[in-house]
Amino acid sequence: MLLGECALLTDHLDHIAAATDPARTVEEHRHQIAARLAAIEDAARRAQAIGGGVLIW
């Protein structure tokens, strides 16, 4: 489920980045969000491989 949610966010990353804090450029936001999503996806894949899960708060 988490990987699917990350994929959904990634698919709409340009829109999400454009709709966030105007103190930074869209490209800066896009890069930061993409990096965080990549970290979450990596954690989810590692957890999935051992039958675990990921808690995000």
For each residue, the residues with C-beta under 8 A, 3 or more apart:
1: 4 5
2: 5 6 40 44 54 56
3: 6 7 41 44 45 48
4: 1 7 8
5: 1 2 8 9
6: 2 3 9 10 37 40 41 44
7: 3 4 10 11
8: 4 5 11 12
9: 5 6 12 13 16 33 37
10: 6 7 13 34 37
11: 7 8
12: 8 9 15 16
13: 9 10 16 17 30 33 34 37
14: 17 18 26 30
15: 12 18 19
16: 9 12 13 19 20 29 33
17: 13 14 20 26 27 29 30 33
18: 14 15 26 29
19: 15 16
20: 16 17 24 29 33
21: 24 29
22:
23:
24: 20 21 28 29 32
25: 28 29
26: 14 17 18 29 30
27: 17 30 31
28: 24 25 31 32
29: 16 17 18 20 21 24 25 26 32 33
30: 13 14 17 26 27 33 34
31: 27 28 34 35
32: 24 28 29 35 36
33: 9 13 16 17 20 29 30 36 37
34: 10 13 30 31 37 38
35: 31 32 38 39
36: 32 33 39 40
37: 6 9 10 13 33 34 40 41
38: 34 35 41 42
39: 35 36 42 43
40: 2 6 36 37 43 44 54 56
41: 3 6 37 38 44 45
42: 38 39 45 46
43: 39 40 46 47 54
44: 2 3 6 40 41 47 48 54
45: 3 41 42 48 49
46: 42 43 49 50
47: 43 44 50 52 53 54
48: 3 44 45 51 52
49: 45 46
50: 46 47
51: 48
52: 47 48
53: 47
54: 2 40 43 44 47
55:
56: 2 40
57:
